[in-house]
Amino acid sequence: MTTGHTAVSDFYCHQALSGLVPIEIVAETDRALAFHHTNPAHPVHIVVIPKEHVPSLTDLGHADASLLTEVVGLVREVAAGVEKEHGSCSVTTNLGLYQESKHMHWHVVFRGESTKQILDTYGHHDG
């Protein structure tokens, strides 16, 4: 995909959703898909995307806000499952230059720390 004179990378439309790269689906709705990252950086690394092209969280392109609601709902469902199984998780999305693939996507990860490592890093603020 190109915008002006700049080539835009969209791994999710061009490879994952098109079937060029095999993916292991975790969960899905009519308009959103969660799958294990194809090149995970963490012991649990799940990506949640809209099934249609949406540039980013701050640029929904031609999509309506109901699609964002559905995607975030699936993020919540997947995150709840990871948190229940592992005791914690992180949820992130990237924007601008941080966003390598210009298709809105959310990372749901468990980094593999022990409870002690997590508490040493983040403290005991909830207790």
Backbone bond lengths (Angstrom), bond angles and torsions (degrees), N, CA, C in turn:
res aa  C-N    CA-C-N  psi(-1)  N-CA   C-N-CA  omega(-1)  CA-C   N-CA-C  phi
1 M - - - 1.432 - - 1.521 107.62 -
2 T 1.319 117.66 143.97 1.457 120.84 176.32 1.514 109.73 -127.06
3 T 1.315 115.42 148.27 1.455 122.29 172.57 1.512 105.70 -127.29
4 G 1.337 116.97 114.90 1.461 119.76 -174.06 1.517 108.35 65.10
5 H 1.317 116.70 -121.47 1.461 121.02 179.77 1.523 112.45 -107.47
6 T 1.343 116.14 4.56 1.459 120.34 -175.81 1.520 110.89 -101.73
7 A 1.318 117.21 128.05 1.454 120.75 175.17 1.522 108.57 -73.65
8 V 1.332 116.34 136.79 1.453 122.03 -179.60 1.516 108.58 -113.85
9 S 1.311 115.49 130.27 1.450 121.69 179.30 1.526 109.56 -85.71
10 D 1.321 116.65 128.37 1.462 121.46 175.08 1.522 108.31 -136.88
11 F 1.329 115.63 77.54 1.455 122.09 179.48 1.525 111.13 -53.97
12 Y 1.330 116.70 -39.72 1.456 120.51 -172.97 1.523 112.16 -67.08
13 C 1.324 118.92 -45.69 1.470 120.63 176.77 1.525 111.32 -71.91
14 H 1.333 115.74 -46.94 1.462 119.96 -171.67 1.517 114.26 -74.46
15 Q 1.334 118.08 -29.46 1.457 119.15 -174.65 1.527 113.55 -122.62
16 A 1.325 118.78 -52.63 1.467 120.63 -174.59 1.525 111.93 -70.23
17 L 1.336 117.59 -53.51 1.466 120.29 -178.05 1.526 112.85 -71.91
18 S 1.318 116.91 -27.29 1.468 120.31 -179.27 1.524 112.11 -78.69
19 G 1.341 117.11 -14.78 1.456 120.57 -179.38 1.516 114.51 91.24
20 L 1.331 118.41 1.68 1.464 120.35 178.60 1.524 112.05 -65.38
21 V 1.340 115.71 -31.11 1.456 121.57 177.65 1.526 106.89 -116.14
22 P 1.323 117.09 127.08 1.473 118.09 177.86 1.532 110.81 -68.13
23 I 1.331 115.37 140.61 1.459 120.45 178.73 1.527 109.15 -128.50
24 E 1.337 115.12 152.13 1.461 121.62 176.75 1.527 107.52 -105.29
25 I 1.321 115.91 106.13 1.460 121.98 -174.91 1.520 110.64 -72.29
26 V 1.326 115.23 135.68 1.460 123.15 176.63 1.523 109.68 -98.16
27 A 1.336 116.42 -45.52 1.464 122.87 -179.02 1.520 107.71 -163.53
28 E 1.333 115.26 160.30 1.467 118.28 175.42 1.511 110.80 -159.20
29 T 1.326 113.72 159.96 1.450 122.96 172.23 1.521 106.10 -123.41
30 D 1.306 117.35 -174.09 1.463 119.99 178.23 1.529 111.87 -59.56
31 R 1.353 116.85 -33.75 1.463 119.99 -172.18 1.514 114.87 -121.86
32 A 1.329 117.97 3.00 1.466 121.06 -177.89 1.522 110.00 -138.43
33 L 1.329 115.37 152.02 1.460 121.88 -175.75 1.521 110.10 -137.85
34 A 1.334 116.34 135.33 1.467 122.38 174.47 1.516 107.37 -119.61
35 F 1.333 116.03 132.37 1.465 119.95 -179.51 1.518 109.74 -149.87
36 H 1.345 115.04 158.51 1.455 119.77 177.07 1.524 108.77 -66.69
37 H 1.325 115.58 133.99 1.461 121.81 179.80 1.526 109.44 -54.42
38 T 1.310 117.59 139.87 1.467 121.29 -178.16 1.522 113.01 -75.97
39 N 1.325 116.87 -16.04 1.467 122.19 176.67 1.530 107.51 -141.20
40 P 1.348 117.44 70.83 1.455 120.45 -169.59 1.524 113.70 -64.59
41 A 1.330 114.58 143.37 1.459 121.66 177.27 1.526 111.40 -103.20
42 H 1.329 116.85 -1.60 1.465 122.64 -175.93 1.524 108.78 -142.42
43 P 1.347 117.70 162.29 1.464 119.81 178.24 1.534 113.23 -56.47
44 V 1.328 117.42 -38.82 1.468 122.15 171.41 1.518 105.99 -121.48
45 H 1.329 116.61 120.46 1.465 121.21 -177.46 1.529 107.33 -144.47
46 I 1.316 114.89 100.87 1.471 122.38 -177.30 1.517 108.20 -112.84
47 V 1.324 115.89 140.86 1.458 122.18 177.97 1.529 108.22 -113.10
48 V 1.327 116.34 137.36 1.464 122.02 176.53 1.522 107.41 -119.86
49 I 1.334 115.41 128.15 1.470 120.96 -176.41 1.529 110.52 -136.70
50 P 1.334 116.92 157.14 1.457 119.24 166.69 1.532 108.39 -75.31
51 K 1.321 116.72 149.30 1.464 120.98 -179.67 1.526 112.36 -78.54
52 E 1.318 117.36 -9.77 1.463 121.16 174.04 1.520 108.03 -114.10
53 H 1.319 116.57 162.75 1.454 119.10 -177.19 1.523 111.29 -70.02
54 V 1.316 114.70 123.59 1.458 123.85 172.74 1.523 104.94 -134.39
55 P 1.330 118.97 120.43 1.462 120.54 -174.42 1.532 115.28 -58.98
56 S 1.338 118.31 -46.13 1.468 119.51 -176.92 1.521 109.63 -169.20
57 L 1.312 115.79 176.76 1.460 121.28 176.64 1.523 111.36 -61.10
58 T 1.319 117.71 -36.10 1.464 120.58 -178.02 1.523 113.34 -93.08
59 D 1.311 117.72 -8.58 1.470 122.95 177.12 1.522 107.99 -132.30
60 L 1.325 115.69 94.40 1.466 119.84 -178.59 1.524 112.93 -78.92
61 G 1.322 117.04 -0.28 1.464 119.48 -179.62 1.513 110.08 60.57
62 H 1.340 117.18 -125.89 1.463 122.27 -178.85 1.523 112.25 -94.93
63 A 1.313 117.94 1.55 1.464 121.35 -178.40 1.526 110.56 -77.95
64 D 1.311 115.07 152.66 1.464 119.28 176.25 1.529 109.59 -94.79
65 A 1.313 115.54 166.00 1.466 121.04 -175.44 1.521 112.13 -62.67
66 S 1.322 119.06 -22.82 1.467 119.79 179.34 1.527 111.25 -64.79
67 L 1.333 117.53 -29.29 1.464 119.89 176.11 1.529 109.90 -66.80
68 L 1.319 117.42 -42.67 1.459 120.69 177.47 1.526 110.03 -59.88
69 T 1.320 117.19 -41.77 1.460 121.38 178.24 1.525 110.73 -60.24
70 E 1.323 117.40 -41.71 1.462 120.99 179.70 1.530 111.72 -68.12
71 V 1.328 116.78 -41.89 1.470 120.73 179.27 1.529 109.86 -63.91
72 V 1.333 117.46 -48.34 1.458 120.42 -179.12 1.533 110.36 -65.00
73 G 1.308 117.85 -33.65 1.461 120.34 175.03 1.517 111.64 -61.17
74 L 1.341 116.83 -40.38 1.462 120.23 177.68 1.537 110.47 -70.50
75 V 1.324 117.33 -36.95 1.472 120.75 175.01 1.528 108.95 -57.75
76 R 1.310 116.97 -46.47 1.477 121.50 -179.90 1.522 110.93 -59.85
77 E 1.331 117.11 -44.77 1.464 121.65 -179.10 1.527 110.98 -62.26
78 V 1.322 116.52 -46.98 1.464 121.14 -179.24 1.531 110.01 -66.44
79 A 1.330 117.49 -43.42 1.467 121.43 179.83 1.526 110.66 -62.33
80 A 1.321 117.45 -40.34 1.465 120.45 178.82 1.524 110.66 -61.85
81 G 1.323 116.95 -39.14 1.457 120.32 178.24 1.520 112.44 -66.56
82 V 1.323 117.11 -42.60 1.469 120.87 178.82 1.527 109.73 -66.33
83 E 1.337 117.05 -43.91 1.465 120.40 179.16 1.526 110.95 -61.69
84 K 1.324 117.22 -43.13 1.467 120.88 179.70 1.530 110.77 -62.19
85 E 1.320 117.04 -43.68 1.459 120.86 -177.02 1.524 113.25 -73.74
86 H 1.329 117.32 -37.69 1.473 120.78 -171.56 1.529 114.30 -114.40
87 G 1.326 118.04 -8.69 1.459 120.74 178.10 1.513 114.63 90.33
88 S 1.333 117.09 -11.05 1.466 120.75 179.26 1.521 109.40 -167.07
89 C 1.314 115.38 163.48 1.467 121.20 171.38 1.516 108.81 -164.59
90 S 1.304 115.66 164.10 1.463 122.51 173.31 1.516 107.82 -117.47
91 V 1.328 115.74 145.28 1.463 122.27 176.66 1.516 106.86 -126.43
92 T 1.339 117.06 123.29 1.462 120.18 -179.84 1.523 110.78 -138.91
93 T 1.318 114.11 155.30 1.455 121.78 166.71 1.522 105.66 -136.55
94 N 1.304 117.17 155.12 1.458 121.32 -177.16 1.519 110.14 -116.23
95 L 1.331 115.57 153.73 1.460 122.19 -178.84 1.517 109.90 -134.16
96 G 1.315 115.76 156.16 1.462 121.00 175.20 1.513 112.17 59.52
97 L 1.318 115.76 -135.78 1.458 120.66 -177.13 1.517 113.06 -65.65
98 Y 1.350 118.14 -19.68 1.466 120.87 175.99 1.530 111.52 -72.51
99 Q 1.318 117.38 -18.58 1.465 122.03 -173.52 1.524 110.00 -92.00
100 E 1.324 115.96 98.29 1.462 120.82 -177.94 1.528 111.80 -65.38
101 S 1.322 117.78 -48.01 1.459 121.52 177.07 1.522 108.36 -100.01
102 K 1.321 116.46 124.08 1.460 121.57 -174.11 1.533 111.23 -84.21
103 H 1.322 114.57 55.02 1.467 124.10 174.69 1.522 103.88 -138.92
104 M 1.335 117.46 124.91 1.458 119.31 -177.68 1.521 109.86 -51.16
105 H 1.324 115.97 128.26 1.455 120.40 177.15 1.519 109.07 -150.74
106 W 1.305 114.67 148.29 1.456 123.47 -178.01 1.518 107.79 -119.41
107 H 1.327 116.23 136.01 1.465 121.60 175.90 1.527 107.94 -101.08
108 V 1.318 116.59 128.73 1.455 123.14 173.28 1.521 105.07 -115.54
109 V 1.335 116.80 113.66 1.465 119.12 -172.45 1.526 111.90 -132.91
110 F 1.313 114.01 149.07 1.460 123.08 163.95 1.509 104.57 -116.81
111 R 1.334 115.77 119.90 1.463 120.46 -172.25 1.522 113.56 -81.91
112 G 1.332 118.15 -11.18 1.448 120.46 174.98 1.512 115.47 95.43
113 E 1.327 117.70 7.61 1.453 118.86 179.12 1.526 110.54 -70.02
114 S 1.318 115.56 154.36 1.457 120.90 172.35 1.531 108.28 -76.18
115 T 1.318 116.42 164.85 1.462 120.31 176.02 1.531 110.10 -56.80
116 K 1.315 117.43 -42.32 1.469 121.36 179.35 1.533 110.81 -60.84
117 Q 1.325 117.45 -44.78 1.466 120.05 179.39 1.524 111.10 -62.10
118 I 1.316 116.48 -41.48 1.468 120.38 179.74 1.523 110.10 -63.76
119 L 1.327 116.71 -47.96 1.465 120.16 -178.74 1.520 111.55 -66.03
120 D 1.322 117.78 -35.97 1.462 120.40 177.33 1.532 110.57 -64.74
121 T 1.320 117.11 -35.42 1.457 122.01 -179.27 1.531 111.86 -78.42
122 Y 1.339 116.48 -46.82 1.460 120.74 -170.62 1.513 113.80 -104.87
123 G 1.318 118.17 -6.38 1.451 120.66 176.78 1.516 113.78 80.15
124 H 1.297 114.38 -166.44 1.471 122.43 -176.36 1.519 109.40 -122.11
125 H 1.297 118.63 44.19 1.451 123.10 -172.62 1.517 114.02 -68.56
126 D 1.314 118.49 -21.58 1.452 120.89 -179.01 1.522 112.63 -92.03
127 G 1.323 118.20 -5.14 1.457 119.93 -172.93 1.481 115.49 -105.59
